[in-house]
Amino acid sequence: MISRRKIVLGLGAGALSAVFPANAQQGKIWRVGLLSVRSRESLVDTGRYGAFLKGMQELGYVEGRHFLIEGRYANGKFERVPGLAEELVRLKVDVIVAEGNAANRAAQRATTTVPVVITATPDPVGQGFAASLARPGGNVTGLNSGNLDIASKYFELIAIAVPRLSRIAVLSNPANAGHTERLETILAAAQKIGVTIVPVDARNQEDIERGFARMTQERVRAVIVLADSYFAEHGRQIAELALKRRLPSIFNTPEYPEAGGLMSYGPDLNENFRHVATFVDKILKGAKPGDLPFELPMRLYLTINRKTAKAIGLAIPQELLLRADKVIE
């Protein structure tokens, strides 16, 4: 393998700008705002924070030398997000990386001039972040999570896992503007095969507890947890409640089955955070966010916790196990 030192020595002065960050030679330190619905600890523990730093490093940026992160974290308190977004704008950061639907919306409303890069959103055009996926047109770009399609996939996977399924709960967050459309997608899929959907709203930990109690009362046989930063923050609580009530469950992050939930299906969000660095790099080098197309994740991953399946008395069909990217024994 050719060493980095040899590569650098072999480059002319004009080529150095392609390897090192824009304006690094002039000593400018970029300020990258990171706005998240959840806590910093959660982003660190899940590897999201480190993935973004890795992505920046791969592009030649060293934290502290070429850029600083101005992090603002709502710790699951949605009412704090707009104020945190406005604070980043007042700090005159060069770009804002937004994580979570509430953060996406707050960043968009706080500024029309500071570039905003979204780590994931289910429907950029429908939610008003972009005029089109190919040409967003404003100051917002990033990754399209495709969660509308994923929502119907949740239903398909849980229906395969649980034979003769008749009633499914869908845990949604009223503070997440994208959940209404995702719930409608699931309702349409369920109606085709005569399955009843029981919507359950939760915006805090107490609501989650009450929601699972209601699921028992409603005699549902499985639960779909819609993709949401707050639910991800409290994924262990949700997984434990589902396990306690012997409910097969599915969410979007692999941390969920690792915490005891049954299944997860969705993009690798750590990979999203790493890839977001490429958007930041282009913007810092002069690209306009409105000219940078929204991108879909490279892959979607299915993870199954077979140990949880055994604990709740569920035999996972072989066809589902063969489709899984990871099976936790």
C-alpha positions, 0 to 999 in steps of 0.5 A: 500500500502506498503511504500517505506521505509518498502520495503527498510528496508526489503531488504538486502545489495545485493538487494539494487543494484536492487533498486538504480542506478548502482554505486550510492553508490560510488557517481558517477553522470552519465551524460546523453546527450539529443540531440533534433531538437527542443527547450528545451521549446517545450520539457518541454511544451509538457511534453516530458522532464518531462516524461523522468525525471519521467521514470528515477525517477521510476527506482530510479534515482534522477536528481542532485544526480544520474545523470545530463542532458546535454541538447543540443537543435537545436531550429528547426535549422537542420544545428546546430544538427551535431555540438551539437552532437559532443559537447556532445561527447566531453563532454564524456557523458555516454549516448545520448538520441536523439529526432528527425530524424536529431538528431538520424542521427547526434548522430550516425555519431558523435560517434561509442562508446557512447551509443545512445538511440533514442526516435522514428524512423520509420525504424531503419534497413532501416535507418542504425541504426541497423543490425536488430530490435532484435540485433541492433549490434552497439551503437544505440538502442531505439524505433521504431515508426512504422511510415511507417505503420502509414503513410498508416494509415493517408491516411486511416483515412483521406479518411474515414473522408472526403467523395469522397476525390480526392486530398490530400496534403502531407506536408513533410520536405526535411531535414527528411531522413525518409519522402521519404519512408513514402511519397512512402507508401502513394502514393502506398495506394492512387494509389489503389483507384485513389486518387491524392497525391500532395507532398508539401515540407517545411523546415521552417516557410516561406515554411509552409506558402507558402505550404498551399497557394499552397495547395489552388491553387492545390485544395486539399481537405485534408492534411497529415502532416508527423511525424517530430520534426520541424513540431511538434515544429510549430504544432500550425502554421500548425493547424491554417493554415489548419483551415484557409483554411478549410482543414481537416488535420492529424498529429502524436501528440495529441497536434496537434488537441488540437491546432486546427488541425482535427486529430492525430494518433500515439504513445504517445510520452510522454510515449516514453520519459518515456520508453526510461529511461529503455534503459538508465538504462540498459546501465548505468548498463552495457548493450550494446546498440547493444544487446538491441532490438528496441521496438515498442510503446505499443499503437497508439492513435486516437484523433479527434477535433470535434470543428474543424470539425464543423468549416470547415463544416465537419461531422465526420462519426460515425464509426471514432468517435467510434474508437477515443481514445479522441474526443475534443468537 
